[in-house]
Amino acid sequence: MHNSHLIGDMVRSEPRNFFSMRDPGLGGNPDRARTFVRTVPELDPYRSAMFSLVLVLVAFAAISTVRAHEDANKFVADETVFKNPSLNSTSYGWTEYKQCDSQWGSQELGTCGGTTICSAGCAMSSVAMIIATKGGAYNPGNLDSWLTQNGGYSGGCNINWASVDALGYTTFVGKQDPTEQEICDGLAAGHGLVANVHNGGHWVLLTACLGGDVFAVNDPGYSTTSYKHSDIVDLAVYH
């Protein structure tokens, strides 16, 4: 065996005695005793470099797995995308808002200190798109203010879906788990469908059926323009 020391990204191998014994020789005469020492040669530079590369790749894979898990469950705003005004347009007839728009992105969401519309206002921003499309003069900024003043949040900043019905533009039906065809029928009827994606960590507004189990969306938090039916883990339905 040999003694290996990990130093940064390099491996240093040193020869070490791993077997030593006294051989009494013929007839057990200690004067004829012999000592045997065996050593293992050092790794050549090429093998050392390859071993270091494997360690780096394993570490990178582990970090990537952790980050993928975190991204799937926690929304993180990308302000570089959201500050592009060209993204605030319409999509298949639905008004589109970005939660990190400079007009309201830094506004506190509900009464949750330290939480802003930019960091956690995806569901509320999606509902604002529905109301604006149906004729209400609301955007994420003034809808957040209205919800805060009229009991529209629970726990400080979790939207009470039915609370916006008081504005007179929507009727919240409830949470549903529809098929692809049922979603397409709902969109054709002008229903507002807010879909929960990213393994439950993000909300978007569905805007059209693209076929093949894919839906166009107005995503308030990312530049994503479509999601699959299999990406949807919950659906809030407004008529």
C-alpha positions, 0 to 999 in steps of 0.5 A: 500500500502507499500513502496518498495525500490530497493537495488541492486538485493534485494527488501526491503518492509516496512509496511506503514499506508495506511488508517487512519480516525477519526470515530466520534462514536455514536451520533458524540461524539468526546470523543468516536472517534476511529482511524483505521490504516491498514497496509500491511505486508512485503513480505516474503523472498521467494517472495522477492527473486523471484521478484528480479530474475524476474527483473534480467531475464527481464534485461538480455533478453533486453540486449541480444536483443540489442546485437543480433541486433548489431551483425546482422548489424555490423561485429566484428572480432573474432581474436581467430578464424582467427589466426588458420592457419588450416582455410586457406585451400581450400573449394570445389576447392575455395581458402580460405582466412581469413581477420584477418590473421596475414599477412594482418589483421592489414593492413589499408583497402583502405584509411579509417583511423582506418579501417583494413582488419580485421575489414571491409575487408570481401567483398574484401577478398571474391573477392581475393578468386575468383581471386586466384582460377582463377589463380591470385597471389592475397590475401587480402593484395596485392589485397587491395594495388592494389585496393587502387592504382588503384581506386578500392575503393569508399568512401575510402574503399568500393570495386568497384566490377568491378574494379578487371576485369582489372586484367584479371581474372574476369568479373563482371556481376552485382548484382542479386537475383537468385533462389537456382537452379540458384545459383547452376547452376552458381557454377557448371559453375565456377562463383564467387558468393559473398553473402551478409549475416547477414542482409547486414552486411557481405560478404562471398564466396559461394562454393557449393550447399549442397541441402535443400536450403543450400550453403557451403561458405568460410566465411572470417570473421567467422568460419561459413561453410554454409548459407541458401538461405534465409540468402542471401540479395544480391549477387555479380556475377563474370564470 
